[in-house]
Amino acid sequence: MTQQEKNATPEAAQLLQTVREALGLSVAQMASALGLRPDGGADNIRQMERGKRAVSGPVAVLLRYMAHHAGVTLRQAPHELAGAEAQRERLQGGKQGV
């Protein structure tokens, strides 16, 4: 098992797929919307949705915003998504309106 697989959670994988489908985006379109590279972004999204790669960093933060826009309820944010949000807040010097 790779480190990426160890850090991946089924909740984050499900959230990514749910948000993508709620927005009516293909895997390639979701990769583009998240700013992933065209030559491998779709593969990264597929790996994240299958739980083979962690949803983390900027992708996790953008996913939270996309979920809000898509009307997807975040009942309990997966650990890595909550961690990304906390990191963003630290970098911005405290909690600000989102």
Helices and strands as residue ranges (DSSP letters): H 3-7, H 10-22, H 27-33, H 41-49, H 57-70, H 79-91
